[in-house]
């Protein structure tokens, strides 16, 4: 009996906490409709090309219709060597990808969201230069996935918070 009572109280508390799904409403929801109204501006460099493609894929940019928002992204892609051997050769690298992104309302040019995202990865330097370059490229692709997910998550939170004010 006490177990059923505890469960009932827990369910009542959970219902009153205000939790609701971020992507509620599916393709007709506030987040999905905001995503469809975002165009991603070109981003310089190879990492920018990768990032833009991943963002377009996640946001579902169709390229049709008038965009309400423009997503401007600037990237800082950096590789730092460390872990020196006795002959002063590096044994490891740290690849860092940082993004500053701004969501701009194209109707009036107002920046409605200004934030950063980033991640880093460790890379072992091996005797094969090809293997090291391949590891650096793989790290960039993985970091781009992570940072793109962070950006899209922030955009989803913005869309959810502003859904009632539109």
C-alpha positions as CSV (number, residue, x, y, z in Angstrom):
1,X,0.0,0.0,0.0
2,X,2.8,2.4,0.9
3,X,4.6,1.6,-2.3
4,X,1.6,2.5,-4.4
5,X,1.1,5.7,-2.4
6,X,4.8,6.6,-3.0
7,X,4.4,5.9,-6.7
8,X,1.3,8.1,-6.9
9,X,3.0,11.0,-5.2
10,X,6.1,10.7,-7.4
11,X,3.8,10.7,-10.5
12,X,2.0,13.8,-9.3
13,X,5.3,15.6,-8.6
14,X,6.7,14.7,-12.0
15,X,3.5,15.9,-13.7
16,X,3.8,19.3,-11.9
17,X,7.5,19.9,-12.7
18,X,6.8,21.3,-16.2
19,X,9.0,18.9,-18.1
20,X,7.9,18.5,-21.7
21,X,9.6,17.2,-24.8
22,X,11.9,19.7,-26.6
23,X,10.9,18.3,-30.0
24,X,7.3,18.0,-29.2
25,X,4.9,18.5,-32.1
26,X,7.2,16.7,-34.5
27,X,7.6,18.4,-37.8
28,X,4.9,20.9,-36.9
29,X,6.5,21.9,-33.6
30,X,8.2,25.1,-32.8
31,X,11.7,23.7,-33.0
32,X,11.3,22.0,-36.4
33,X,9.7,25.1,-37.9
34,X,12.5,27.3,-36.6
35,X,15.1,24.9,-38.0
36,X,13.4,25.1,-41.4
37,X,13.6,28.9,-41.3
38,X,17.4,28.9,-40.8
39,X,19.9,29.3,-43.6
40,X,23.5,28.5,-42.8
41,X,26.0,31.1,-44.2
42,X,29.2,29.8,-45.9
43,X,32.0,29.0,-43.5
44,X,35.7,29.4,-44.6
45,X,38.1,26.5,-44.9
46,X,37.9,22.8,-44.9
47,X,36.6,22.6,-41.4
48,X,34.1,25.2,-42.3
49,X,32.9,23.2,-45.3
50,X,32.5,20.1,-43.1
51,X,30.7,22.1,-40.4
52,X,28.3,23.8,-42.9
53,X,27.4,20.4,-44.4
54,X,26.7,18.9,-41.0
55,X,24.6,21.9,-39.9
56,X,22.6,21.8,-43.1
57,X,22.0,18.1,-42.6
58,X,20.9,18.5,-39.0
59,X,18.7,21.6,-39.6
60,X,17.1,20.2,-42.7
61,X,17.8,23.4,-44.7
62,X,15.8,22.9,-47.9
63,X,16.9,26.0,-49.8
64,X,13.4,26.9,-50.7
65,X,11.3,29.7,-49.3
66,X,12.4,32.8,-47.5
67,X,14.7,32.3,-44.5
68,X,13.9,34.1,-41.3
69,X,17.2,33.4,-39.7
70,X,20.8,33.2,-40.9
71,X,23.4,31.2,-38.9
72,X,26.8,32.7,-39.0
73,X,29.6,30.5,-37.7
74,X,33.3,31.2,-37.3
75,X,35.7,28.4,-36.5
76,X,39.0,28.1,-34.7
77,X,40.7,24.8,-35.7
78,X,43.9,24.4,-33.8
79,X,46.5,21.5,-33.5
80,X,49.0,21.7,-30.6
81,X,51.8,19.2,-30.2
82,X,53.0,18.0,-26.8
83,X,54.4,14.9,-25.1
84,X,58.1,15.4,-26.1
85,X,60.5,12.5,-26.4
86,X,64.1,12.8,-25.5
87,X,64.9,13.8,-29.1
88,X,62.4,16.7,-28.7
89,X,59.9,15.1,-31.2
90,X,56.3,15.3,-30.2
91,X,54.4,12.1,-29.4
92,X,50.9,13.5,-29.2
93,X,48.7,16.3,-30.5
94,X,45.6,17.9,-29.3
95,X,43.1,19.1,-32.0
96,X,40.7,21.7,-30.8
97,X,37.7,22.9,-32.7
98,X,35.9,26.0,-31.3
99,X,32.9,27.7,-32.9
100,X,31.4,31.1,-32.3
101,X,27.9,31.2,-33.8
102,X,25.3,33.9,-34.2
103,X,21.7,33.4,-35.1
104,X,20.7,36.6,-37.0
105,X,17.1,37.6,-37.7
106,X,17.4,38.6,-41.4
107,X,14.3,40.8,-41.3
108,X,16.0,43.4,-39.1
109,X,19.6,42.2,-38.8
110,X,19.3,41.6,-35.0
111,X,21.6,38.9,-33.4
112,X,19.1,36.9,-31.4
113,X,21.6,34.2,-30.2
114,X,25.3,34.6,-29.8
115,X,27.1,31.6,-28.3
116,X,30.1,29.3,-28.5
117,X,30.6,25.6,-28.8
118,X,33.7,23.4,-28.9
119,X,35.5,20.2,-28.3
120,X,38.9,18.7,-28.5
121,X,40.5,15.3,-29.3
122,X,43.9,13.7,-28.6
123,X,45.9,12.3,-31.4
124,X,48.9,9.9,-31.1
125,X,51.8,10.8,-33.5
126,X,53.1,7.6,-35.0
127,X,56.1,6.9,-37.2
128,X,53.9,6.9,-40.4
129,X,53.2,10.4,-41.5
130,X,50.2,9.2,-43.5
131,X,48.7,7.6,-40.4
132,X,49.1,10.8,-38.4
133,X,47.5,12.9,-41.1
134,X,44.7,10.4,-41.4
135,X,44.2,10.6,-37.6
136,X,44.1,14.4,-37.7
137,X,41.5,14.3,-40.4
138,X,39.4,11.7,-38.6
139,X,39.6,13.9,-35.4
140,X,38.4,16.9,-37.4
141,X,35.4,15.0,-38.7
142,X,34.5,13.7,-35.3
143,X,34.9,17.1,-33.7
144,X,32.8,18.7,-36.4
145,X,30.0,16.2,-35.5
146,X,30.2,17.1,-31.8
147,X,30.3,20.8,-32.3
148,X,27.5,20.7,-34.9
149,X,25.4,18.8,-32.4
150,X,26.1,21.4,-29.7
151,X,25.1,24.2,-32.0
152,X,21.9,22.5,-33.1
153,X,21.0,21.8,-29.4
154,X,21.5,25.5,-28.5
155,X,19.3,26.5,-31.5
156,X,16.6,24.1,-30.4
157,X,16.6,25.6,-26.9
158,X,16.4,29.0,-28.3
159,X,13.5,28.0,-30.6
160,X,11.7,26.3,-27.7
161,X,12.1,29.3,-25.4
162,X,10.9,31.8,-27.9
163,X,8.1,29.8,-29.4
164,X,5.5,31.6,-27.3
165,X,6.8,35.1,-28.2
166,X,6.4,34.7,-31.9
